[in-house]
Amino acid sequence: MAILKDKKVVIIGDRDGIPGDAIAACVETAGGDVVFSSTECFV
């Protein structure tokens, strides 16, 4: 079952939390299409 099948996803990860690349891997596994992924530092 692909929860995010055919959905476009924008990802903003956190440097001290979960990085964008890790979230992108999960989204792609769930069937989503990652259009933008970034890891930022929120201070």
CHARMM internal coordinates of N, CA and C (Angstrom, degrees):
IC EDIT
DIST 1 N 1 CA 1.4580
DIST 1 CA 1 C 1.5218
ANGL 1 N 1 CA 1 C 108.80
DIST 1 C 2 N 1.2962
ANGL 1 CA 1 C 2 N 117.08
DIHE 1 N 1 CA 1 C 2 N 124.49
DIST 2 N 2 CA 1.4582
ANGL 1 C 2 N 2 CA 122.14
DIHE 1 CA 1 C 2 N 2 CA 179.59
DIST 2 CA 2 C 1.5335
ANGL 2 N 2 CA 2 C 109.05
DIHE 1 C 2 N 2 CA 2 C -103.11
DIST 2 C 3 N 1.3156
ANGL 2 CA 2 C 3 N 115.40
DIHE 2 N 2 CA 2 C 3 N 103.52
DIST 3 N 3 CA 1.4633
ANGL 2 C 3 N 3 CA 121.15
DIHE 2 CA 2 C 3 N 3 CA -176.94
DIST 3 CA 3 C 1.5236
ANGL 3 N 3 CA 3 C 111.61
DIHE 2 C 3 N 3 CA 3 C -63.34
DIST 3 C 4 N 1.3244
ANGL 3 CA 3 C 4 N 117.40
DIHE 3 N 3 CA 3 C 4 N -39.86
DIST 4 N 4 CA 1.4571
ANGL 3 C 4 N 4 CA 121.94
DIHE 3 CA 3 C 4 N 4 CA -176.26
DIST 4 CA 4 C 1.5254
ANGL 4 N 4 CA 4 C 113.18
DIHE 3 C 4 N 4 CA 4 C -102.81
DIST 4 C 5 N 1.3061
ANGL 4 CA 4 C 5 N 117.33
DIHE 4 N 4 CA 4 C 5 N 22.99
DIST 5 N 5 CA 1.4620
ANGL 4 C 5 N 5 CA 121.11
DIHE 4 CA 4 C 5 N 5 CA -176.13
DIST 5 CA 5 C 1.5261
ANGL 5 N 5 CA 5 C 111.05
DIHE 4 C 5 N 5 CA 5 C -54.93
DIST 5 C 6 N 1.3413
ANGL 5 CA 5 C 6 N 115.19
DIHE 5 N 5 CA 5 C 6 N 128.25
DIST 6 N 6 CA 1.4672
ANGL 5 C 6 N 6 CA 123.64
DIHE 5 CA 5 C 6 N 6 CA 177.72
DIST 6 CA 6 C 1.5260
ANGL 6 N 6 CA 6 C 113.75
DIHE 5 C 6 N 6 CA 6 C 63.24
DIST 6 C 7 N 1.3263
ANGL 6 CA 6 C 7 N 118.46
DIHE 6 N 6 CA 6 C 7 N 22.38
DIST 7 N 7 CA 1.4688
ANGL 6 C 7 N 7 CA 122.10
DIHE 6 CA 6 C 7 N 7 CA 176.42
DIST 7 CA 7 C 1.5210
ANGL 7 N 7 CA 7 C 109.28
DIHE 6 C 7 N 7 CA 7 C -102.86
DIST 7 C 8 N 1.3114
ANGL 7 CA 7 C 8 N 117.33
DIHE 7 N 7 CA 7 C 8 N 142.01
DIST 8 N 8 CA 1.4660
ANGL 7 C 8 N 8 CA 123.70
DIHE 7 CA 7 C 8 N 8 CA 174.63
DIST 8 CA 8 C 1.5276
ANGL 8 N 8 CA 8 C 107.38
DIHE 7 C 8 N 8 CA 8 C -89.27
DIST 8 C 9 N 1.3517
ANGL 8 CA 8 C 9 N 116.95
DIHE 8 N 8 CA 8 C 9 N 136.64
DIST 9 N 9 CA 1.4560
ANGL 8 C 9 N 9 CA 120.89
DIHE 8 CA 8 C 9 N 9 CA -175.09
DIST 9 CA 9 C 1.5237
ANGL 9 N 9 CA 9 C 110.45
DIHE 8 C 9 N 9 CA 9 C -131.34
DIST 9 C 10 N 1.3310
ANGL 9 CA 9 C 10 N 115.95
DIHE 9 N 9 CA 9 C 10 N 135.08
DIST 10 N 10 CA 1.4582
ANGL 9 C 10 N 10 CA 123.50
DIHE 9 CA 9 C 10 N 10 CA 172.98
DIST 10 CA 10 C 1.5216
ANGL 10 N 10 CA 10 C 106.65
DIHE 9 C 10 N 10 CA 10 C -110.16
DIST 10 C 11 N 1.3380
ANGL 10 CA 10 C 11 N 116.19
DIHE 10 N 10 CA 10 C 11 N 128.87
DIST 11 N 11 CA 1.4668
ANGL 10 C 11 N 11 CA 120.91
DIHE 10 CA 10 C 11 N 11 CA -174.16
DIST 11 CA 11 C 1.5207
ANGL 11 N 11 CA 11 C 110.29
DIHE 10 C 11 N 11 CA 11 C -119.74
DIST 11 C 12 N 1.3308
ANGL 11 CA 11 C 12 N 115.97
DIHE 11 N 11 CA 11 C 12 N 130.39
DIST 12 N 12 CA 1.4608
ANGL 11 C 12 N 12 CA 121.41
DIHE 11 CA 11 C 12 N 12 CA 171.67
DIST 12 CA 12 C 1.5216
ANGL 12 N 12 CA 12 C 106.57
DIHE 11 C 12 N 12 CA 12 C -125.16
DIST 12 C 13 N 1.3279
ANGL 12 CA 12 C 13 N 115.49
DIHE 12 N 12 CA 12 C 13 N 105.73
DIST 13 N 13 CA 1.4531
ANGL 12 C 13 N 13 CA 121.18
DIHE 12 CA 12 C 13 N 13 CA -179.90
DIST 13 CA 13 C 1.5171
ANGL 13 N 13 CA 13 C 110.87
DIHE 12 C 13 N 13 CA 13 C -89.90
DIST 13 C 14 N 1.3098
ANGL 13 CA 13 C 14 N 116.07
DIHE 13 N 13 CA 13 C 14 N 171.97
DIST 14 N 14 CA 1.4583
ANGL 13 C 14 N 14 CA 123.04
DIHE 13 CA 13 C 14 N 14 CA -178.57
DIST 14 CA 14 C 1.5205
ANGL 14 N 14 CA 14 C 109.70
DIHE 13 C 14 N 14 CA 14 C -117.39
DIST 14 C 15 N 1.3204
ANGL 14 CA 14 C 15 N 117.13
DIHE 14 N 14 CA 14 C 15 N 133.82
DIST 15 N 15 CA 1.4684
ANGL 14 C 15 N 15 CA 121.99
DIHE 14 CA 14 C 15 N 15 CA -178.25
DIST 15 CA 15 C 1.5266
ANGL 15 N 15 CA 15 C 111.39
DIHE 14 C 15 N 15 CA 15 C -59.45
DIST 15 C 16 N 1.3264
ANGL 15 CA 15 C 16 N 117.82
DIHE 15 N 15 CA 15 C 16 N -40.30
DIST 16 N 16 CA 1.4631
ANGL 15 C 16 N 16 CA 121.72
DIHE 15 CA 15 C 16 N 16 CA -178.40
DIST 16 CA 16 C 1.5267
ANGL 16 N 16 CA 16 C 112.65
DIHE 15 C 16 N 16 CA 16 C -91.16
DIST 16 C 17 N 1.3059
ANGL 16 CA 16 C 17 N 117.18
DIHE 16 N 16 CA 16 C 17 N -3.85
DIST 17 N 17 CA 1.4541
ANGL 16 C 17 N 17 CA 121.69
DIHE 16 CA 16 C 17 N 17 CA 179.90
DIST 17 CA 17 C 1.5117
ANGL 17 N 17 CA 17 C 110.26
DIHE 16 C 17 N 17 CA 17 C -115.97
DIST 17 C 18 N 1.3088
ANGL 17 CA 17 C 18 N 116.43
DIHE 17 N 17 CA 17 C 18 N -119.36
DIST 18 N 18 CA 1.4642
ANGL 17 C 18 N 18 CA 121.28
DIHE 17 CA 17 C 18 N 18 CA 179.91
DIST 18 CA 18 C 1.5233
ANGL 18 N 18 CA 18 C 108.35
DIHE 17 C 18 N 18 CA 18 C -101.12
DIST 18 C 19 N 1.3437
ANGL 18 CA 18 C 19 N 117.82
DIHE 18 N 18 CA 18 C 19 N 118.88
DIST 19 N 19 CA 1.4689
ANGL 18 C 19 N 19 CA 120.21
DIHE 18 CA 18 C 19 N 19 CA -179.13
DIST 19 CA 19 C 1.5317
ANGL 19 N 19 CA 19 C 112.43
DIHE 18 C 19 N 19 CA 19 C -68.85
DIST 19 C 20 N 1.3221
ANGL 19 CA 19 C 20 N 115.03
DIHE 19 N 19 CA 19 C 20 N 155.27
DIST 20 N 20 CA 1.4658
ANGL 19 C 20 N 20 CA 121.34
DIHE 19 CA 19 C 20 N 20 CA -178.37
DIST 20 CA 20 C 1.5134
ANGL 20 N 20 CA 20 C 113.50
DIHE 19 C 20 N 20 CA 20 C -57.58
DIST 20 C 21 N 1.3374
ANGL 20 CA 20 C 21 N 117.86
DIHE 20 N 20 CA 20 C 21 N -37.01
DIST 21 N 21 CA 1.4646
ANGL 20 C 21 N 21 CA 120.70
DIHE 20 CA 20 C 21 N 21 CA -179.51
DIST 21 CA 21 C 1.5231
ANGL 21 N 21 CA 21 C 111.94
DIHE 20 C 21 N 21 CA 21 C -62.20
DIST 21 C 22 N 1.3269
ANGL 21 CA 21 C 22 N 116.91
DIHE 21 N 21 CA 21 C 22 N -37.94
DIST 22 N 22 CA 1.4680
ANGL 21 C 22 N 22 CA 120.66
DIHE 21 CA 21 C 22 N 22 CA 179.52
DIST 22 CA 22 C 1.5210
ANGL 22 N 22 CA 22 C 110.83
DIHE 21 C 22 N 22 CA 22 C -68.60
DIST 22 C 23 N 1.3203
ANGL 22 CA 22 C 23 N 116.64
DIHE 22 N 22 CA 22 C 23 N -40.98
DIST 23 N 23 CA 1.4690
ANGL 22 C 23 N 23 CA 120.63
DIHE 22 CA 22 C 23 N 23 CA 178.01
DIST 23 CA 23 C 1.5314
ANGL 23 N 23 CA 23 C 109.72
DIHE 22 C 23 N 23 CA 23 C -65.91
DIST 23 C 24 N 1.3381
ANGL 23 CA 23 C 24 N 116.52
DIHE 23 N 23 CA 23 C 24 N -40.57
DIST 24 N 24 CA 1.4688
ANGL 23 C 24 N 24 CA 120.95
DIHE 23 CA 23 C 24 N 24 CA 179.66
DIST 24 CA 24 C 1.5208
ANGL 24 N 24 CA 24 C 111.03
DIHE 23 C 24 N 24 CA 24 C -60.92
DIST 24 C 25 N 1.3200
ANGL 24 CA 24 C 25 N 116.94
DIHE 24 N 24 CA 24 C 25 N -40.19
DIST 25 N 25 CA 1.4642
ANGL 24 C 25 N 25 CA 119.95
DIHE 24 CA 24 C 25 N 25 CA 178.76
DIST 25 CA 25 C 1.5224
ANGL 25 N 25 CA 25 C 110.77
DIHE 24 C 25 N 25 CA 25 C -62.40
DIST 25 C 26 N 1.3182
ANGL 25 CA 25 C 26 N 117.10
DIHE 25 N 25 CA 25 C 26 N -40.64
DIST 26 N 26 CA 1.4727
ANGL 25 C 26 N 26 CA 120.97
DIHE 25 CA 25 C 26 N 26 CA 178.93
DIST 26 CA 26 C 1.5258
ANGL 26 N 26 CA 26 C 111.18
DIHE 25 C 26 N 26 CA 26 C -67.55
DIST 26 C 27 N 1.3266
ANGL 26 CA 26 C 27 N 116.50
DIHE 26 N 26 CA 26 C 27 N -40.95
DIST 27 N 27 CA 1.4690
ANGL 26 C 27 N 27 CA 120.82
DIHE 26 CA 26 C 27 N 27 CA -179.65
DIST 27 CA 27 C 1.5241
ANGL 27 N 27 CA 27 C 110.47
DIHE 26 C 27 N 27 CA 27 C -64.18
DIST 27 C 28 N 1.3306
ANGL 27 CA 27 C 28 N 117.25
DIHE 27 N 27 CA 27 C 28 N -43.00
DIST 28 N 28 CA 1.4588
ANGL 27 C 28 N 28 CA 120.64
DIHE 27 CA 27 C 28 N 28 CA 179.41
DIST 28 CA 28 C 1.5231
ANGL 28 N 28 CA 28 C 111.00
DIHE 27 C 28 N 28 CA 28 C -65.00
DIST 28 C 29 N 1.3189
ANGL 28 CA 28 C 29 N 117.17
DIHE 28 N 28 CA 28 C 29 N -36.69
DIST 29 N 29 CA 1.4612
ANGL 28 C 29 N 29 CA 120.98
DIHE 28 CA 28 C 29 N 29 CA 176.74
DIST 29 CA 29 C 1.5275
ANGL 29 N 29 CA 29 C 110.98
DIHE 28 C 29 N 29 CA 29 C -64.52
DIST 29 C 30 N 1.3369
ANGL 29 CA 29 C 30 N 116.06
DIHE 29 N 29 CA 29 C 30 N -34.19
DIST 30 N 30 CA 1.4611
ANGL 29 C 30 N 30 CA 121.08
DIHE 29 CA 29 C 30 N 30 CA 179.79
DIST 30 CA 30 C 1.5272
ANGL 30 N 30 CA 30 C 112.22
DIHE 29 C 30 N 30 CA 30 C -82.53
DIST 30 C 31 N 1.3350
ANGL 30 CA 30 C 31 N 118.25
DIHE 30 N 30 CA 30 C 31 N 1.67
DIST 31 N 31 CA 1.4562
ANGL 30 C 31 N 31 CA 121.51
DIHE 30 CA 30 C 31 N 31 CA 174.83
DIST 31 CA 31 C 1.5083
ANGL 31 N 31 CA 31 C 114.91
DIHE 30 C 31 N 31 CA 31 C 97.44
DIST 31 C 32 N 1.3362
ANGL 31 CA 31 C 32 N 118.60
DIHE 31 N 31 CA 31 C 32 N 3.91
DIST 32 N 32 CA 1.4571
ANGL 31 C 32 N 32 CA 121.57
DIHE 31 CA 31 C 32 N 32 CA -178.57
DIST 32 CA 32 C 1.5198
ANGL 32 N 32 CA 32 C 112.70
DIHE 31 C 32 N 32 CA 32 C -81.79
DIST 32 C 33 N 1.3266
ANGL 32 CA 32 C 33 N 115.58
DIHE 32 N 32 CA 32 C 33 N 162.37
DIST 33 N 33 CA 1.4575
ANGL 32 C 33 N 33 CA 123.16
DIHE 32 CA 32 C 33 N 33 CA 178.65
DIST 33 CA 33 C 1.5287
ANGL 33 N 33 CA 33 C 107.59
DIHE 32 C 33 N 33 CA 33 C -111.10
DIST 33 C 34 N 1.3318
ANGL 33 CA 33 C 34 N 117.30
DIHE 33 N 33 CA 33 C 34 N 109.74
DIST 34 N 34 CA 1.4583
ANGL 33 C 34 N 34 CA 122.14
DIHE 33 CA 33 C 34 N 34 CA -178.57
DIST 34 CA 34 C 1.5235
ANGL 34 N 34 CA 34 C 108.86
DIHE 33 C 34 N 34 CA 34 C -79.85
DIST 34 C 35 N 1.3418
ANGL 34 CA 34 C 35 N 116.27
DIHE 34 N 34 CA 34 C 35 N 115.83
DIST 35 N 35 CA 1.4579
ANGL 34 C 35 N 35 CA 120.38
DIHE 34 CA 34 C 35 N 35 CA 179.79
DIST 35 CA 35 C 1.5269
ANGL 35 N 35 CA 35 C 111.30
DIHE 34 C 35 N 35 CA 35 C -96.61
DIST 35 C 36 N 1.3327
ANGL 35 CA 35 C 36 N 117.82
DIHE 35 N 35 CA 35 C 36 N -21.48
DIST 36 N 36 CA 1.4615
ANGL 35 C 36 N 36 CA 121.93
DIHE 35 CA 35 C 36 N 36 CA 177.42
DIST 36 CA 36 C 1.5183
ANGL 36 N 36 CA 36 C 108.52
DIHE 35 C 36 N 36 CA 36 C -156.32
DIST 36 C 37 N 1.3339
ANGL 36 CA 36 C 37 N 116.16
DIHE 36 N 36 CA 36 C 37 N 135.84
DIST 37 N 37 CA 1.4569
ANGL 36 C 37 N 37 CA 121.85
DIHE 36 CA 36 C 37 N 37 CA 177.80
DIST 37 CA 37 C 1.5152
ANGL 37 N 37 CA 37 C 108.80
DIHE 36 C 37 N 37 CA 37 C -141.35
DIST 37 C 38 N 1.3272
ANGL 37 CA 37 C 38 N 115.97
DIHE 37 N 37 CA 37 C 38 N 132.11
DIST 38 N 38 CA 1.4514
ANGL 37 C 38 N 38 CA 120.94
DIHE 37 CA 37 C 38 N 38 CA 179.90
DIST 38 CA 38 C 1.5143
ANGL 38 N 38 CA 38 C 109.38
DIHE 37 C 38 N 38 CA 38 C -147.54
DIST 38 C 39 N 1.3338
ANGL 38 CA 38 C 39 N 115.96
DIHE 38 N 38 CA 38 C 39 N 152.17
DIST 39 N 39 CA 1.4519
ANGL 38 C 39 N 39 CA 121.52
DIHE 38 CA 38 C 39 N 39 CA 173.42
DIST 39 CA 39 C 1.5197
ANGL 39 N 39 CA 39 C 107.03
DIHE 38 C 39 N 39 CA 39 C -117.38
DIST 39 C 40 N 1.3065
ANGL 39 CA 39 C 40 N 116.96
DIHE 39 N 39 CA 39 C 40 N 120.75
DIST 40 N 40 CA 1.4509
ANGL 39 C 40 N 40 CA 122.89
DIHE 39 CA 39 C 40 N 40 CA -175.84
DIST 40 CA 40 C 1.5243
ANGL 40 N 40 CA 40 C 111.24
DIHE 39 C 40 N 40 CA 40 C -115.01
DIST 40 C 41 N 1.3153
ANGL 40 CA 40 C 41 N 115.93
DIHE 40 N 40 CA 40 C 41 N 162.85
DIST 41 N 41 CA 1.4553
ANGL 40 C 41 N 41 CA 122.26
DIHE 40 CA 40 C 41 N 41 CA 176.43
DIST 41 CA 41 C 1.5295
ANGL 41 N 41 CA 41 C 107.10
DIHE 40 C 41 N 41 CA 41 C -110.81
DIST 41 C 42 N 1.3174
ANGL 41 CA 41 C 42 N 117.37
DIHE 41 N 41 CA 41 C 42 N 111.58
DIST 42 N 42 CA 1.4544
ANGL 41 C 42 N 42 CA 122.48
DIHE 41 CA 41 C 42 N 42 CA -179.71
DIST 42 CA 42 C 1.5231
ANGL 42 N 42 CA 42 C 108.93
DIHE 41 C 42 N 42 CA 42 C -97.95
DIST 42 C 43 N 1.3237
ANGL 42 CA 42 C 43 N 116.08
DIHE 42 N 42 CA 42 C 43 N 113.06
DIST 43 N 43 CA 1.4682
ANGL 42 C 43 N 43 CA 120.97
DIHE 42 CA 42 C 43 N 43 CA -178.58
DIST 43 CA 43 C 1.5073
ANGL 43 N 43 CA 43 C 109.32
DIHE 42 C 43 N 43 CA 43 C -118.17
END
COOR INIT
IC SEED 1 N 1 CA 1 C
IC BUILD
